[in-house]
Structure formats: structure tokens, C-alpha cells
Amino acid sequence: MSKSDLLDRNSEVNKLSNIINQENNYNSIIIITGISGVGKSGLIEKLKASNKIQSLIVNVRMSKTSSSTIENLQYFNAIYKSLEGFSMENNSLIKTPIQYGFSSIRNLVKYFFSLYRSKKGYGDAISIFESSEDETIIRKKDYIIYTLNKSNIILDIENIQNIDTQSFEILKEIINKVENKFFIFEYTLGEKDKSHFDNFYKEVKETNSNISNFLVEKMDYVYAKQLAPKDSNVNLSVLEKVYDESNGNLMEIILSNEKTSLDKSNITQSINDLFDDEKYIIYLIYLNGGYIDENLLTYLLSKDSKINKVFNVNLFDKVIKKLISKKILVYRDESILSLKHDSIISELDKLKYDPILYVAYANIKDYYMLQLAGNPTNNNIIEKLLELFLKFSDEELLSILPNIQNLIRNIKYPQLIVIELEKYRKKILETYAFNRKSIYSLSIFLTEICLSNKLVYNAQKNLDIIFDDSNEYHLALQGQIYSLQENINAEEKLKQLITKSENNSRLKLILELCLMCYYMKMDNTAISRECGNSIIKNPEYKKYKEYGYALRNYAELCESNQQCLNLYNNAIKIFANYNMYFDIACVYISLSMIYSYQGQLKKARRFIKKAIKIAPKTISQCYILNNFAVIDILDNKYNLDTEKQLENAALLSVTEYERLIIFCNLIVYYCLNNNLEKASSYVENVEKSDYRRFQYEELIHIVLQNLLFYYKCALNVEKSEYYSAKILELINDPETRNSTKELAKSMNGYTTTDSFYSKLSYRVDFLGYWEFNIDSDLDHFE
């Protein structure tokens, strides 16, 4: 074999640049695959330095440990910060987020009006641009799309195999919103099983991009050995065997030395050979996620390190230079120090016990706990502490459970954090000195988190650990678990709990509310109404604040709009007595819906704004976006902003029920805009769904009515007749509520009516709240 036939990186750079330089009228994604250390990121660096492509590559650096603990938009936020940094350095080419915020006339008007109001003493001025930590998902997404569309950028994302679910959803949405762009995804093989890559590839294909799978193979040793240190007596024949056994991890060559042997990895040997002060620095950086700002590192080193009592900061530059020369550290940016490669992180993950590691842990933990005291809602700090506590099975994690609860509210898929906290609890239980009350607190916390995210199986598993049938709070949580289950056994179990509870007690009211919520989802309105009626007619229940939930939910089942309004207003009075502002906001969302049905659209908008005003952090952004869009459609004022609101609502939705409503609204929007091609994709999603498992007549009618509307617009006679027949079946079903029957009749020309909503031939609809909170003051844990 001649040397020209051997694998080097120059030939691969040429292949990559040829792919990128092709003229395309579509987006392209290059998935670069290869094992850890084979040289994927190095290949991209060579491509950037080659000047063979005109595009600018913006690297999104993600270590292999990214998202190892929680799923909370880590990749999405990293993309935003990378483009934010790019714009700061190239603001002559692209607007920074601040400039982008001021480029919107609407934002400027809002900003200056609020500034005027604040000077007059009417309130605080709004911020037209928020910090990276506080920016909303939607505003970040919009800025990323703007930046990609307005610049010649290739986005290169490292370790894409670890991308969190929500980030991946948003990334696919971003790709669908840009044109003629290249994306590079670096996927490390071996981190996940083969089926993970297959599923990842299928999801990438959903972006309708041209996909190239580019395998980075093991570099031939003839070239790879040139990376070995020139100033050490490395046994090159032994090194070749070590390199082969690592399947081509170039770090084994880069960190080779005279001690290189077949018995131990060169990476492990290099870490073991470090001096104590060098290890201390490496451990601090490792525990901070693999990178650290130089100023923060200096601050941490200035504290008592218990190694040299106080680290000599004057030696800082010298030690850092040593670690860089030893190929352990690199400067990623001007002031950001980073471990050179994920292979080093992998070795540090295996570390069992080292006193210096625990000293570093105590130091960095104390720093972030101090930061948390001043910023109790900062998700970046909470995430950092959570990862540290989990890594060391530290019981101090329990002291920040309220902060973690706030963090999880912003997580769309919290299953991963639940699993990690369950593993953490198991480790604590394996020790002899565990605190029973701590285990109780964590188990209740996990039960509550799982219930708020409708993770029924996990909620039951966590409640079982500490369940006490004499504890009213436990019984109430058990009832809520049953109410969220979608099987016939749950109904009987709920009834048994109700039978065993004391008559007219607060617990019995809560359990009956659970049964009512179960019926509202799984059965027809008549049964739900009968259950709700028995609750609201019990005078003994009026003394409990949960009575407000009964009124609010029963209003959903009323035939008369006026009766519905009365019940909502009475519920607000109860919630106001207990300062339950979030629950008041929920009712405002429902009131907005009722006024919309009546055609009072200005009033409807006003009530959504009132909901946002009193519960800006907790009211669902998904609901707000969907409901504003619905009002715009009803008001015949729909435009591109309406489309954007609905698409973003779908992106932020959590349950299948929510998505069905939003997809139906998108079907209507695209039909009204004569865009049947886009409407058809949502029609396909709805038809393939299991919407009939929800027996609530309102939802069934929404789905059928909007599918009929689409097929009439598409001039599909056969399908139109099919859905017309299905709607007729619903009308003739004796179990269907009268208001739904009358609405369906008028929308389809069987009767005429003067009401605003029934004159339409489609049914755009709202998202609202049925669930309720169970207060832990029922608890009597000793």
C-alpha cells in the first residue's frame, strides 16, 4: 500500500468541502459519526482552517456529559449562546440579540410605552432584551432562525447523540424554518446502542433535508503517530497496540509517554501522573462541566484548598501552562479553560476515591450554594448543584428541593431527572446513616413532580415507598394517581377510596373531585355532570377551598353560557379568599373562551391578558399562544403571527389532548389560507392519533368538524361524506350533551341559529385547565 492510499484527514476535508460546496435548493445535514477520540471535532477544525468553503462554521460545544442528568433545553440554550457570541464578534454582519430586539417596531412601542408608565409611577419598565438565562424559548428560537437566515453560517453541534428531547424538537422546527442551510451533527458512536442512532436518523429525516452520513474512520497509524510527543521516549510499537485496542482514539497517542504500556490507558496514566495542585485544578474544571471561566477558577483557587492551605495564585499561570503543555487543558475561548477532550472526562468519571476530588467538590459546591442564595430561581445554578449533588450522593440535595421544583416546571420531559433522583434515593438507602425524614421528603417530592407531569407509573412507584393509609395527604395523592389513569380499574379503586373516607371531609371532597376529573376525560358529559352535581350540592363542602375547583370544572359541563359564567365567577371568589392567584388565572383563561363563543372577542383577549398579569411565570405559554391565535381566527384577523403562535403552541404542548386541539386549529388556519398541502400534514397526524379514547363529546366534535372542513376545502367528496356521517352519529347519540348536538347541527346546516360560534363551518378551540392542586397541609407526617 502506498502512502497516498493511507487514510489521513486532508482527503476527508476535501470530501466534506465538496459536499458543502454543491449548489442546493434545500437544507443539508451532514451527520459525522465515529468513536470518541477518533478525530471528529479535529476534522471540523481542519475544515475551518482549510479555506475550502465560503461558509462560516459556528461550533456548538457540548461535552459527552451534556444532558447526562436532566433534560432541560441544554443543547437549545447552547445553540443560542453560540450564535449570540458569534453576533457579538460579527455585529457588522448580523444583529446581536439586543439589536434584534430593538428592530421590532412592536417591541419598541411596548418598550417606550412601558418606560413612560414607569416614570409616571404606574409600574416597572419591561426589558426589551433579557439575559440568556431569562429569555423565553420562543424568543430564543426566533433569534436563532433570524441569524441563520441572515448569514452564511454552518451550525456544527458536538455530541448530538446526547441531545435532550425538547432541544431536538425545537432544532427540527428551526431547520424547517430556514432555507438552503448546512448543519453538521457530530454523533459519537458507542455512547448509545445502535437502535438509538437508527431512531435519531429517522427523526432527522423528518426535516426533509438532504442527509449525508460521513463516517470518520480510524486514522492510519503512519499519520496518527505523528501526534505523539516529540520530547519523550515513547515505545512506538507498544503505542501502536494501545492505539489499535482503543479503536483509534487519538488521545491515546497525544498523551503517550515513556510509561506507555499495554496495562493502562495513556489517558489514565497522564491523570495519575499529575501533581496535587494540577489535579486540584483539573477536578474543579471537571466538576464544573468540563470547562470554566478563568476568573471563576482563580476565585476558587484563592480559597482554602486544604492541599496547600491556600493555593498560591501567583503560580496560577505557571500551573495552567503546564497542564496545557501536558495536553490536558486547552483555552476554548479567550478566558474559557476546558479539558482537552471527552476521553479525559470519561476517565475522570471512573474515579472512585481521591481526597483531592472531594476537596474540589466541597469548594465548588460552596460557591454555587452561595450563588443560589442570591439567585434562588436561576436555573443554571440549580442545574449545576443538582448535577454535583447527584454525582456525590450528597444529602444536601434535599435542602434545594423547592428550587429543583421550580426548575422542573420549565422541563417538558422530566422523566430523566426523575430516574436520576430515584437512583440517588437508592444510593442513600444503601447507607447505614440515611435520614428517614429525608427519604420521605424526596419520595413525596418525586410523587408530586410525577403527578404534575402526568407520569402515573412513576408517581405510584414513589408513593408506594412511603405510603401510609392513615395519612390523608397520601390518600389524596393516591386518588389523583387513579384519576390520571386511563383504564376501567381506576374508577373502582377511586370509589373504594371515597367509601373509606369520612363523610363531608376535605379528603372526601378531594377524592370525589378526582373521580369527576376521571369521568371528564374517560366518559360522557352526563356521567361527569352527575358526579359534579353531587359535589356542588353538598353544603358541607363549601367551607373548603377545593370547592372552587368543583365549581370551575362543573362550569365546563353546563349547557348554558350564563350558568357557566356564574360558576366561574363564584370559583374566583373562593380562590381570591385564599390568595390562589394561579387558579384565578386558570379561570380567566376559561372565561376568555366563553366570551369568544359569544363573539365578545375584545373581552376575550382582555381576560387572557389578565391571566398573564396575575400569573406570568406559571400560566401555560402553550395555552396562551393557542388561545390568542384562536381569537384572531374568530376575529378574521389571522396572519403569519397566528401561524407562528399555533406552531409554537404545538412545540410547547405536553399531552396528546393538547396537541390534538392545536393540530385541529392549524388545519383550520391553513384551510382558511388555501394552503391545503400544509393542512394535510396535520390532518394525517390527527387521523393517525387515538383521539377516540377520549370520550369527551366536545373533543370528538372538534376533531370530526375540522376534518370535515378540510375535506370539503379539498373537494374530497368521499371523505366529506364519511365525516358528515360520523358527525350525524354524534348528533344522534343519546349520550351526547345537548349543547354539542345543537352546535354540530347548526355548523352543518341541520338547523339555523343566531349564535356567533354556531354560524361557522369549522371549530377552532381553546385549551384550559381541569386539573387541580392537592395541598400538602393534609399531611401529618411525624
N, C-alpha and C positions, 0 to 999 in steps of 0.2 A: 504493500500500500504506500503510495507516495504521500508526502506531507500535505500536498494540496487536497488530498481526499479526506484528510482528517477533519474532525468537527471542531471548528473554532467559532467565535462569536461574530466575526466580520461577515461570514456568509449569512448568518441569521439576521444580522442588521440589514443586509441587502434585501433579504426576503420580506422582512417586515416593512421596510420603506417602500418596496414595490407594491405591497398590498395597500398601504396608506395613500400612495400617490396615484392610484387608479381614480378615474373620474366616476363618481357615483351620484345618483339622484335619490339616495336613500341613506339612512343611518347604517353604520357598520360597527360591529363589535368584534374585537379580537380577544378571545379567551386564551391567555397564555398559561399553560399548565406545566407542572414539573414538581419534583420533590423539593422539600425545604433545603435551601443552600445550593441548589443546582445552578443558580445564577439568573433567575427571572428578573429581579429588580436591577441587577447589573447590566442585563441586556437592554433594559429600557434606558438606563443611564448612557450606555454606548450609543443607542439610537438618538438620544437628545444631543449628544456631542458630535454626531456624525455630520450634521448639517445636510442630511439627505432628504429631509422632509421640511415643508414650509410651516407646518402647524406647530404651535407651542404646546408642549406636554406639561400638564399640571398634575403633579403626583399627589395622591391622597394616601398618606402613610398610615397604615393600620397594622399594629403588631399582631402576631399569631394569637395573643391572648385577648384580643378585642372581642367583646361580647361573650367572654367565657363565663361571665357571671350573670349579666342581666341583658334583657332586650329593651333598649330604650333609645333608639334612633342614633346609636353611636356612629354608624357609618354615614348616615344622612348629615349629622352635625359636622363630621369631619370633612365631607364634601363642601359644605357651606363655608367652613373656616378656611379651607384651602383656596377656594375661589375668592373669598374675602381678602386673604393675604395676597393673592395674585392681583386683585384690583388695586390694592394699596400701592403695590410696586409698579403697576402699569395704568395709573389713573388717566393717562392721556389716551389710552386705548379703550378703556372700559370704566364705567362709573363705579365708584365704591358704593357699598350699601347705603351710606348717608346720602350721597349724591342721587342715588336711585330713588330713595325715599322722597327727596325734595323734587324729583322730576315729575311726580304725580300732582296735577293741579288739585285733585280732590284732597290729597294728603296735605297740601299747602293750605288750602282753605280751612280744613279741620284744625290744622296746627295753629294758624294765626287767630282763628276764632277762639280756640281754647286758651291761647295766650292772653287775648283781650279779656276773656272771662276771669282768668286767674288774677290779672292785675286789678280787676274790679272787685275781687274778693268772692267770686262765685264758684271757685273750685280750682283745682290744680291744672296746669297746662299738660296736655298729652305729649308724649315723646314720639317724634316722627321716626326716630330710629332707636332701637333697643340694642342692648348688648347681645352677643352671640348666645348667651345662656338664656336670655329672656325673650328673644324673638319667637314669634309663633311659627308653627310648622309651615303654614300656608305662605307666610311672607318669605320665609327662607326658600321654599320651593320656587316661588315666583322669581326670586332674585337669581337662583341657580339657572332657571330657564332663560331669563333675560341675558345673563352673562354668556351662556353657551351660544345663544342665537346671535349675539352681537360681537362675537370674537372667533378667532380661528384657533380654538382650543381642542386638544385631545385630553379627555379626563382619564387618568390612569389610577385604578383603585387596587391597592395591595390586599392580599389575603381575603379576596372576595368570598372564599368558602365559608367564612365566619359571619357574613353579613346578617344582621338581625332582620327579622321578618318585616317589620314596619318600614325599615330603611329600604328594603328590597322592593316593596310595593311602591314606595314613593319614587325610587330610582326608575322603575319601569314606566311610571307615569311621566317622569321628566323626559325620558328617551322618546316617548310618544309625542311629546310637545315640541321637540326640536327637529331640525331638518339637516340632512347631509353632514352629520357629525360622526366622528370616530370616538369609540370608547375602548379602553384597554382594561380587561379584568384579569388580574393575576391570581390564579387559583392554585393553591398548594396541594398537590396530591399526597394522600396518606393521612391528612388531617381528618378526613371524613371517609365513610365507606363509599364504595363505588356507586351505590344507588343514590347517594346524595348528589354526586356530580350529574347523574342522569336527570334527576328531578330539577336541578339547577339549570341545566341546559334547556329543558323543556320550557321552563319559565322565561328564560332569556328569549326563546323563540317567539313568545307572546308579544314581544315588542315589534315584530315584523321587520327586524333589522337583518342585514346581511351578516352572517356569523362565520368567523374563521377560528378554527381550533388550532392553536400554534403550540406544539409540544417543545419545550426546552429540554433537550436531552443532556445526558452526562457529557461534559467536555472531555475530549481525549486527553489522557494524562500527559502526552507530549506538550500540550499547551498549558494544562492545568498546573503542572509542576513549576511553571514559571512564576506562580503566585506565592511559592514558598519563600520564607525569609532568606535574604541573601547573606545575612551575617550569622547564621547558625549552622552547625554541622548536622544537618538532617540526613538520616539514612533514607535515601530516595527509594530504595527497593521496598523497605518496610512501609514508607509513606504511601507507595502505590497500592499496597494491600489494604491499608487503612482507608484510603480513598475509595477503593472498589467496594469494601464492606459497607461504606456509608452511602453507596449507590450514587456517588458523585457530589457529595456535599463539599463545596469548595472551601468552607470554613475549616475543614479538617486540614487542608493544605495551608491556608492562610495562617493558622495558629500552630503549625508544626514547629518542632524544635528538636534539640539533641535528645530529649527524653521520649521522643515519639516511639511508641511500641504498639504491638498488637493487643496489649492487655487493657488499654484505656484510651478513650476518646481524647484527641488533642484539645478539644473544647473544654472537657472536664479538667484535664491536666493544667491548662492555662489558668483556669479559675482557681484551682488548688494552689498554684504557684504564686498567687498574688500576695503582697504584704497586707497586714491587717488594715492599714489606712486605705489601701486600694480596694480591698474587699468591702470596707465600710461604704465607700462611695458607690461601688457597683451595686451593693444591696439597696442603698437608698434609691438609686435610679430604677432598679428592678421593681421595687415595691411601689414606685410612683407610676408604673405602667410601661416601663422600658425607656422613658425619656424624662427630661426635667429641664426647667429653665435654670440657667447658670446662677441667677440671683437667688432663687429658692434654694438651690444646692448649697450655695455659700452660707445662707442663713442657717440651714440645718446643720452644717458643719461647725458653725460658730457656737452651737450649743454643746453642753456637756455630753461627750460621746461615750464616756466610760471605757474608752480604748486608750486614748492619750490624755484623759481627763478633759481637755479642751483641744479640739483639732486645731492645729496651727494653720490658720487661714493664709498665712504668708506662704505656706507650702502648696496652696491650692493649685496654682498654675503648674507647678512642677509635677505634682501627682497626676493632674489631668493629662499633661503632655506624655507622661509615662504610659498611662492607660491607652492613649491614642496610638502611641508608638507600638504598644503590645497588641494592637488591632482589636481591643475590647470595646473602646469608645470611639464615637465619631461626633462631629458637630453636624447636625442636620440643617440647622439654620444658624444665623449669626450668634444666637445665645442659647440654642437648644442642644443639650447634650443627649446622646442616645446610645444605647447598646448597639453594637455594630450590626448584629444580625439576630433573627429569631432563634437561631440554633443556640445562642447563648442563653436566651430566656428559657428555652426548653431544658437546658441543663440545670439552670437555677431552680426551675420548677421541681426537679428531683431532689433538691437539697433537703435532707432530713433534719439535721440539727447543727447549728453553728451559733455560739453565743453572740457573735458579731451581728448575725442576721436579726436576732431578737432585740439587740440594742438599736439597730437601724429601724426596726418595726416600731419600737416604743417612741422613738424620736419623730418619725413621720406621722404616726397616729396622733401624738400630742399636738403636732402642728395643725392637722386637719380638724381635730376636735375644737381647737381654738378658733379656727376659721368658721366652723359650723355655729359656734356660739354667736358670732356676729352676723352670720348669713344662714339662718335655720332652714330656709327654703331653697337654697342653691343646690340644684340637682347634681352639678359636677362634684361638689364637695361630698354630698350624701353618697353618690355612687362610689367615690374613691374610698370613703370609710367603709362602706358595705363590702367592697372587694377585699380590703385589708382584714376586716373582722372575720370574714368567711375563710380567708386563707389560713388564719391562725386560730380558728375556732374560739375566738375571744368572746367571753360572755358580755363584754361591754357593748356588743352589738345591740343587746336588749334595751340599752339606755336611749338608743336613737330610733326605736320602732315608730314613734309618731312621725319623725322625719321621713322614714322609709315609706310610711303610708302615703304621705304627700307625694313622694316620688312616683309611687306605683299608680297614682291617679292619672299620670300622663303616659303610662305604658299601655299600649294597645294589646299586647300579648305578654302577660306577666307570668306565663307558665314556667319559664326558665328560672326566674327568681324564686318562685315558689318551690321548685325542685331543689335549688341550691340551699334554701333556708331549711328545707326538710332534712337534707344531708347534714347540715350544720347541727340541727337538733339531735340527730342520731349520734354524732360525734360527742356532743355534750353528755348524752345519756350513757355513753360508754365509759365516762369517767366516774370516779367514786364521789367526787365532790360537787356534783351538779346540784343546782338550786331548784327545788320543786316548783317554787313560785315562778321562777324564770321560765321553766318549761311550760308551765300553764300559760303565762303571758304570750309566749311565742306561738303556742298552739291556737289560742284564741285569735291572735293577730292573723295567723295564716287562714283560719276558718273565715274570718271576716273579709279578708282580701279575696279569697276564692269565691265567696258569695257575691261580693260586689262585681266580680268579673264573670259570674255565672259558670265557674269551674266546679260543678256539682260534685264530681267524684273526689277531687282533692279536698273540697270542703268537708265532705263526710269523713274522709280518712283522718283529717286533722282533728275534727270534733271527737271522733271515737277515742282518741288518745287520752282525753281529759273529761269525757262525758260523765256527768253526774245527774241522775234523773230526779234529784231533789233540787237542782239548780234551775230556776226559772229561765235564766238567760240561755242556758244550754238547750232547754226545751224549745224556746222561741227560735233559736238558730236551727235546730233540727226541723222545725216546721217550715222555715224558709228554704232549707235544702229540699224538702219534699215538694214545695210549691214550684221550684225551678225544674224539677224532673219532668220528663216528657213521656211518662208511662202510666198505665192504669193502676199499678200497685200504689203509686204515690197518694192517690186520692184516699184509699182505705187507710193508709198509715196516718195521714193527716187527720182523718176523722177520729181515729183511735186516740191521738194526742189531745184532740179537742174534748173528747169524752172524759179523759182523765184529769183535765184542768178544772180549777174551781169556777163555779158559775159566776158570771158577771165580773170576773177578774180581768186585770190588764193583760195577763198572759193569754186568757181565752180569747179576748178581742184580737190580739196579735195573730193567734193561730187561725182564727176564723178569717182574718184578712189574708193570710197565706192561702187558705182554701179558695177564697174569692179570686185571688190573682191566678191560681192554678186553673180555675174554670175559665177565666177571661181569655186564656191562651188556648186551652185544650178543648173547650166545649162551646156550645152556642150561647147566645146572649141571654136566653130565657133562664137557663140554669145559673149563670153568673148573677143575673138580676135578682133571682130568688135568694141566693146566698147573701148578696149585698143588702137586700131589703131587710133581712132578719137582723143584720148588724145595726143599720141606722135607725131601726125602730126600737132598739133596746135602750131605754133611758139611762140605764146604769153605765153604759159605755161613754156617755157624753162627757164624763169627768176626766177621761184620758185623752192625751194629745193625739194618740193614734186614731181617734175618731175622725180627725181631719182627713186622714188617708182614705177612710171608708167613704166619706162624702166625695172626695176628689175622684176616686175610682168609680163610684156609683154614677157620677155625672156622665161618665163615658158611655153608660148603658141606657141613658134616658132617651126617650123618643122626642121630647120637647126641648128646643133650644133654650127656652126661658127657664124651664126647670133645671136644666144643665147649668145655666148661668147662676142661678140661686145657690145651687150646691157648691159651685166653685167659690163663690163669694163667702159662703159660710165656712168653707175649709180655710180660706185665707185668714179669717178672723181667729180661728183656733191656732193656726201656725204663728200668727202675729203675737198672740199671748205668750208663746213660748220662744219667741225670737228665732223661729225656724225659717231663716231667710231663703235658704236654698229651696225649701219646699214651697215657699210663696212664689219663687221664681218659676218653679215647675208648673204651678197653677197658671201663672201668667202665660206660659207657652200654650197651655190648653185653651185659655181664654182667647188668645190670638187666633187659634184655629176656629173657634165658634164664631167669632166676628167675621172671619173670612168667609165662612159658609153663608153668612147673612149678606155678604157684599160690602161690609164696612171695613174696607181694606186699609184705610189710614189708621183706624183704631187698632186693627190687627198688627200693623207694623209697630205702633206705639207700645203695645204690650210686650212684644219681643224685646224692644229696647229697654223697657222697664225691667224685664227679667235679667238682661245683661248687666244693667246698672246695679242691681242688688246682689247678684251672684256672678261677678265677672270671671272668677277663676274656676268655678265648679260647674256652671251650666255647660251642657254639651255643645261644643263648637259644631259638631256634626249636625245636631238638631237645628241650631241657629242658621247655618248655611242652607240646609234643605228648606226650612220653613220660610226664610226670606225669598228664596227662589220661587217657591210655590205661590207666594203672594204676588210676585212680579208676573208670573204666568197668568194668574187670575185677573190681574190688573191690565193685561195686554201690554205690559212694559218689559217683556223678556228680551234679552240681548245676550251678547257674548259673556257678560258678567254673570248672567243667570246660569249659563252652561258651566262656567268655571265654578260657581257655588255648588252646583249639584255634583260635579265631578270630585270636588274637594270633600264634599259631604260623604260621598261613597268611599273615598280614600280613608276617611276618619271613622267610618262605621265599624261596629264591633260585632253585631249579631246578624244572623241571616234575615230576621224580620226587618231590621233597619234597611239592609241592602235591597230587599225586595221593594220596599216603598220608594227608595231613591231611584232604583233602576226603572220603576214604572214612571216616575216623574221625568226621567231622562228620555224615555220613549215618547212621552207627550211633547217634550221640548223639541226633539228632533223632528217629530212629525209636523209640528206647527211651523218649523223652519224648512220643511220639504227636504230634509236630509234623511231619507229612508235607509240609506246604507248604514249610517251610524246607529239609527234606531234599531236596525235589525240585529246588531250585536247584543244589545240589551234585551231584545225580545228573546233571543236564543238563551241568554243567561236565565231569564225568568222562567221560560218554558222547561228548561232542564232542572230547575230547582224543585224541591219537595214542598211547594207552597201549600199544598192541601193538608199537610199535617197540622197546620194552624187552622182550627175550626172556627175562628172568629169571622163572622159573616162579612164584616167591613173589609177585612184584608182580602178575602176571596173575591168580593165585588171589585175592589181596586184593581186586582190583577186581571180579572176577566174583562173589565171595562176598557182597560188600557191596551190589552192585547187586541181586542175587537177594534179599537180606534186605529191601531197601527195597520191591521189587515184591511180595513176599509180604505185607509190612505194608500195602501199598496195595491189596491184593486184586486185583492185576492178573495174571490167570491167563496171558494170552498172553506177557507179558514174563517172568513167572516161569518158564514152560516154556522160553523162549528161553535164559535164563541157566543154567537147570538143564542144558540140553543142552550149553552151552558148557563148563560145569564137568566134565561127563561126558567131553567131548572131551579136556580137560586130563588127566583121570584115566587115560584110555586111551592117551594119547600116550606111546610108549615112551621119549621123551626126558625126560619129567617125572621129577624125583627122587622117590624112594620116600616120603620124609617128607612131601612136599607131597601126594602121592597119598593117603596114609593119612589126613592131616588133612582133605583135601577129602571123602573117603569118609565119615569119621565125622561131620563137620559136616552132611552131607546125608543121613544115615541109611542109607548103604550098608553100613556096619559099625558095631560098637559098640566103645568103648574107655573105659578108666578115666582117661585123662589129663585134666587140668584144662582145658586150652585147647581140646581137640577136642570137648568137650561143648557148646560154644557154636554158635549158628547164624550168627554174624557173625564177622568177623575184624578187630578193631581192631589196629593195628600201630604199630611203633616206627620212629624214624629213628636211623640210626647211621652210623659212618664207614667208608668203604672206601679213600678217597684217602690218599696218604702224602706226606711232605715229602722233597725231594731236597736234601741238604746241599751248600752251595757249596764245601765243602772238597775236592770233586772238581776244583775249578777250578785251573788252573795258568797263569793269565794273566801274561804278562811285561810 
